[in-house]
Amino acid sequence: MIRLAAFALILAVAPALAQAGDAAAGRKRATACQTCHGMDGLSKLPEAPNLAGQVEVYLVKALTEYRDGTRQNPVMSVVAKDLSDADIANLAAYYGGLQIEVIPPG
């Protein structure tokens, strides 16, 4: 059962892993994202998530789902519709590669 689950996971993420992104190209493309998510990946708006340090595979999945309509958001559905697979991979590589520091309170 565990092997079957592991195999299913590999099949699910394989398309996202197939195209490694170019973080430098993603940084250039991210200028369109900075109003909400910031160039540093830290959201400037309460309704927009932070992207810095997010898992790259997750970012690819989320952007792909916004582009194909599986995931809905009034802003992201419009923004993502014109992204190519390379754009998505590059943006994910850029935002996923940003380092964040976690400092516990107190």
Phi, psi and omega in degrees: 000318180295320179296321179296317179295319178296319178296318179297320178296317178300315179297324182290323184262350183304315179300323180291326181278343185296327182244102178287137182273161178254107184299324179295318177292324177296322178299317178296317182290334184290351178301330178287342184264344191295333181301318181263317188258350180074148177295334179272002179080007178256119187303139176262351182236140182297333182271355180256134182284155170289139180249342182302128177075004178294151180297128185302316181298322177296316180298318177299314181298313182297312180296321178296319179292324174295318182296317184271358176090358178297321178251135184246136171201130185306322181276308185295327179297324178285314183296318187280343186299333181260006180282134174277170175301321179294318177302314181297314180298319181292316178297318179296320179294320180293302183293323178293334181273350178291132181270137176237155178246130179258123179239111180297148179294153169089000000 
